[in-house]
Amino acid sequence: MFTTDGLWSSLRKMNVIRNFTPSARLLKNLHTPFPRQTCQLNLCLPKLSYWRPFLRKNSVWNGPKNFLKTSAKPIGMKNDLEIDHDGSQVLIQWNESELSKYHSIWLRCNCQCDKCIQAHSGQKLIDVMSIPEKPTLCSAVIQPDGNSVHLQWFEEPDHVGVVTLDWLKKNCYSQQARSNRADMCEYKFLKGDIDYFDYEQVSSCKKTFLRYLKYLNEYGVCIIDRIPTENDEHKVIEIAERLGPIQSTLYGSQRFDVKTEERPINIAYSSMGIEYHMDLAYYESAPGIQLLHCVRFDDKVVGGESFFLDIFYVVEELRNRFPVEFETLCTVPATFQKIHFKRENPAAFQYQRPHINVHPVTRHITAVTWSPPFEGILHVREEDVEPYYRAYRRLAQLLKYSDAKKELRLKRGQCAVFNNRRIVHGRKAFELNGGQRHMKGCYVNIDDFKSTVQVEHLKQGTGELARRVGNQCLF
């Protein structure tokens, strides 16, 4: 076994190293208690793989001469950056308690240089098959501006990768960073009454508009109040387009009317009551934000109150009280359908999915689908039939008796705005008595809405992230 002195002597005799002063890190690896110091190495590398474990922090690769220069920096300083012993990671000590690790392959695939990212579009230009399967870092150097980091890999000596410390901090994927991000994206449960927002304030004040977006994003439902009644035929479109483009469905490319008809093609176009449901659950991407603008609700109409319920809240209760039934609804798929040929545009929609979707690791709820009026025949394994209906009944019972129900009677000049992927809604049966109940509705795609929320956070510099919206996103 070599002693430390014997190792240096032997390496010099072999003409492998010249003018070598051992670095503190290398000495530490050899269990030798020498003080930390700066080192310079001139290496002749007959086998590069042997020396990779010693190629350390702030190294500069000098091409075919196989020269390596490293400079050690006292541990504990802000943004202390180094390459791991085998070149597979970059480690950054942000402060005494916060350490981030970035894999070499992750850094290469996310290089921000102008050869890897198109400047104007921000789109990636990297072909993963054109880069090494296991790239090995030989250099990670913070530039004089104190923020830019230049990276180099042994397998691509002519490519200089570029990232910034700010970008690395923002996109850290340590367990703590991922947990912090998840907390920032967590939705909130509405405990009190639904908030009302003034139409003129939302339309003219940026801060009020952001507060309205944030509330809708966090709690899932709100009311726009004091909407002008003149020319109110198009107000619902105007309000919706502030959230995102209108989503077309089989009920129309723009808005739809909810009022009684003699031969309705949907139960909503009658005076019957409707239990909790989500609209168009038979779509792969069901409508996201739904708007119902009241343009007429005569006093002589008896009944017809609207009600809303956060089904995520109820599903969490199901998980806590009936975990077996919760897991059943996460795994056994239900059938959602709209099969109706006796209409102007015949429909034959079918979609099979579980009622509940969860994150595979954290088990956060990512989506819930509940729409009894549009459920088709259950097509599952024989052994799943009885557990499914037992679990289904449990959830239906919790929904029916939930204390989180919000009920109100919309007035002319009010618009209910709610997340159709999270808030189930319904209404009481009503009698017209010679009057009229008329709502105008439309939809906005949930991803467009979430994008609008995030854009407004960025524009107004809140530092916040858009919350989960029930679109199965795993963030």
Buried (B, 14 or more C-beta within 10 A) or exposed (E): EEEBEEBBEEBEEEEBBEEBEBBBBBBEEEEBEEEBEEBEBEBEBEEEEEBBEBBBBBBBBEEEEBBBBBBBBEEEEEBBBBBBBEBBBBBBBBEEEEBBBBBBBBBBBBBBBEEBBEEEEEEBEBEEEEBEEEBBBBBBBBEEEEBBBBBBBBBBBEBBBBBBBEBBBEBBEEEEBBEEBBEEBEBEEBEEEBBEBBBEBBBEEEEBBBBBBBBBBBBBBBBBBEBEEEEBEEBBBEBBEEBBEBBEBBBBEBBBBBBBEEEEBBEBBBBEBBBBBBBBBBBEEBBBBBBBBBBBBBEEBEBBBBBBBBBBBBBBBBBEEBEEBBBBBBEBBBBBBBEBEEEEEEBEBEBBBBBBBBBEEEEBBBBBBBBBBBBBEBEBEEEBEEBBEEBBEBBBEBBEEBEBBBEBBBEBBBBBBBBBBBBBBBBBEBEBEEBEBBBBBBBBBBBBBBBBBBEBBEEEEEEBBBBBBBBBBEB
